[in-house]
Amino acid sequence: MELAKKAAELERQGRHIIHMGIGEPDFTAAAPVVEAATRAMAAGKMQYTSATGVPALREAIAAHYQTVYGLDISPSRIIVTAGASAALLLACAALVERDAEVLMPDPSYPCNRHFVAAFEGKARMIPSGPEQRFQLSEKMVREHWTPATRGVLLASPSNPTGTSIAHDELRKIVAAVRERDGFTIVDEIYQGLIYEGAPFSALSLGDDVIVINSFSKYFNMTGWRLGWLVVP
């Protein structure tokens, strides 16, 4: 984050900077998206919506899971948020108690540990190297789980490493957490940017898995700050 600030300052000074660290696509939202937003605003559709999001959008997200992953996700499980960060904050508000530990790999997206801390929880960062593809494994979850641990926070594909958790390994992690009556949160914001293998979502592993996603990366809508949370 500090490097990003420094790069922005250099750009203001007229320097040409090649960005290789921030998850920003090099093109913007598709024309049909912009046109639909323009039509909605022209029609005056700018009032308060349901707190969980416009019903038609929640239904469209549910349809996306059916089309891409073959999953039947009820729209009632989908909460539209102001970006993926707001989705994770909501999840932490509901699940993280004072001094509760949340396991996550190190490296992870830097903000995640602070979201846990915002609700007086403790992010327990578990060093993960190339042997583990910079991800947690079932073995690591079992070894590092303590009486204070309440759940795990994963990202697949990961930010900053770009690695994914193998499907079978993720299934084992979810099972290990479930045995301990914990929660599993999976950030899938980079789903859709995997170029080999069949599409896969952690939601296929059970209705108790919590998933975070966003329109930012796959749909090239970073500035829209539009995300969602799938809850049990």
N, C-alpha and C positions, 0 to 999 in steps of 0.2 A: 504494500500500500504506500509506503514511503517512497519507493522507487517510482510508482505511478505519479505521485505528487511532483516529484522532481522532474519527471518527463514532461508533465503538463506545464511546469514553469519554463522549461527550456523551449517548448513549443511557443509559449507566449512571447519569448524572446526572439522568435523567428527561426529557431533550429528545426531541422527536419528529423523527426523521430519515427523509427519503425517500432510499432508496438507488438511485442511478442508475449506479453504476460496477462493482459486483461481480456476477458472473454467477450469480445465485441466483434460480431461479424463485420465483414468489409462491405456489406450492402444493407439496405434498410428493408422495412416491411414491404411485402408484395403489394402491387397496385390494387388488387381486389380488397385487401384489408383496409388500405387508406380510403378507398372509395366507399366502403361500407361504413366506416367511421364518419366520413363526411356526410353521408346520407342520414345517419342516425342523429347527428348534431343538427342538421338542417330541419329534421322532423321534430326537434325539441326533446329528444330522448336523453335528457340530462338531469333528471330528478333523482332523488334517492332510490336505490334499489333495495331488494332484500339484503339483509346483512350477510347472507351466505353467497350472494351473487345473483346475476340475472338468470332466471330459470333456463332460458333457451341456451345460454352459454354452458351451464352445468350439464345440460343434456348433450350438447355438442362434444364436450370433453368426454363424457361417458361413451358416446358413439366412437370417439377416437380410440379409446381402449378396446372397443369391440372390433373395429376395423383393423387396427395395427397389431394388437396382441391376442385377439380372440377372447377377451375377458368381458364378462358381464358385470359391469360396475354400476350400481345404482346411482343416479344423479344426486340422491339424498346424502351420499357419502362424500360429495365433492363440495369444497368450500373455496370460492374464488377470493383471492387476496391481492394486496398491492405488492406484487412481486413474490419471488420465492423466499426472500428473507422474512417477509411478514408471515408467510406460511410456517416457517420454522419457529418464529417467535410465538405464534399461536400454539404450536405443538409443545414448545417448552413451557409455556404458561400453564398448559393443561397437565403436563406430566412431571415437571421438575420441581422438587421440593427442596427446602433448605438442606444443604450438605449432601444432597443426593448426587451420586457419581454417574456420569454418562461416559461410556467408553467410546473412544474414536481414534482412528489411526493418526500417527504423526509421520508425514505431513498430512494436513487437512486444510480445507478452506479456512483462512485465518479468523473470519468472523464467527464461525460456529462455536468456538469455545467461549466467546463473549456473550453469545445468545444464552448459553447455559448459565453463565455467571450472572446474567441479568436477573435470573430468578433464584439466585443464591445457591445454585448447584455448583458442582465441581466437574469440569471436563478432565477426564483422566486420559492423557495423551499417551498412546502406546506406540513406541518406535516401530516402524515398519519399513523394511528395506526392499531391494529388488527381488529377493528370494520370495517375498510375500506379495510382490507386485505393488508394494506401497499400500496395501490394504490389510484389514483385519482378517484373520482366519478363525474357524471354529475353535481351534486349539488355543489361540491367543485369547479369545473371549472367555473360554473356560478357565484359563490360567489366571486371568486378571480380574475376574468377577469376585467381588467382596460383598460382605453383608450390606455395605452402603450403596452398592451398584443398583441402579434402577433400569438401565437400558443401554442401547448402543445407537450411535449416529454414524451412518455410513453414506458414502456417495459413490454411485456406480453408473456411468464413468466418473472418475474422481477429478476434482479440481484441487491441487494443481497438476497432478501427474498424468491424468488422462487414462489411467488404467481402469479396467472393469473387474468386478468380482465374478469368478466363474459361477455359473448357475448352480452347480451342485454344492459348491462351497457356501454360497449365500443361503441355500436351503438348509445346510447344516447349522449355519450361524443363527438363522431364525428359529430353528428347532431348539438350539441350546438356550437361547434367550427365553423362549416360550416355556421351557422346563423350569426356569427360574422366575416365572411370572413377571418378566420384564417387558419392556417395549422395544420395538425395532423401528427406527426412522431411517428411510432411505431417500436420499436426494437423487432424483433422476433428471435433473435439469439438462444434462447433456445426452439424455437418451435421444435416439434418432440420429446422432452423430457417430454411430458405430457402423463401420463399412464391411463387416464380415459377420457371418452367423445370422441366425434368425432373431427377430426382435424379441426382447424379453423384458418383462417388468416384474419387480418384486411383489406386486399385487397378486401374482399367480401363486404365491406361497402361502396365502391365507388371508382371511378378512381382518386379522389383527395387525397386519403390517401397515405402517403409516408411510405414505409416499408424498414427497414434495416435488413439484414440477413448475414449469414456467413457460411462457411464450417467448422468452428472451432469446434463447439460443437457436433452437430448432426452427422457430418461426421468424427469426430475425427481427424481434420486436423489443429490443433491450430498453429503449426509452419509454416504452408504454408502461413499464412496471406492472405487469399483469401476470399473476401466478395462481397456483391452486394447491390445495391440500386434500389428500384422500384419507379419510379417517375410517375407523372400524364401524 
